[in-house]
Amino acid sequence: MAEPKNDDFLDDIDIAEGEEYADDMAEIGEEELELDQLRAERDELRDRFMRALADAENARKRSDKDRREAENYGGSKLARDMLPVYDNMKRALEAATDEQRDVSGPLLEGVELTMRELLNVFKKHGIEVIAPEVGDRFDPQNHQAMFEAPVPGTRAGDIIQVAAEGFMLHDRLLRPAQVGVSSMPAG
């Protein structure tokens, strides 16, 4: 009779392979877990990097805007302080009579040249004169009503007198033109 085969060693091999497979699977599970953690960390760092990049770009744009505004509007206080000089020179030229022009012609010519140079400097720095005319419509964006009066032959809202010219610094109002406005009722 034949002896029964001893297959116990095969069972031991199966068990050993099973244990090795379990160890491999545990190792793969740990590696996969570590890999997932590294991916999450990478994604978080990428997100933080992109946010920092966006913040840097926004700061650059903001500083460019601030620089442009400083260039355009930094001298607005000085410009505003120069407006009474313009007003006084204009009044002096308007007050001069023909007789005074004959006697003090060179002096008045010097004042006119100085006035022209002041206007050239204003223009060079983006300061524009707002010079409304009698009969123009009142514009609250550019004009300041100093008084209202009913004047026959006008419509309500028409400018009836210009007290002082206004000024714009680039696209900002430096000083509104000071005007009198008709309050003539419709009729």
ABEGO torsion letter per residue (X at the ends): XBBBBBAAAAAAAAAAAAAAAAAAAAAAAAAAAAAAAAAAAAAAAAAAAAAAAAAAAAAAAAAAAAAAAAAAAAAAAAAAAAAAAAAAAAAAAAABBAAAAAAAAAAAAAAAAAAAAAAAAAAAAGBBBBBBBBGBBBBAAABBBABBBBBBGBBBGBBABBABBBBBBEABBABBBBBBBBABBBX
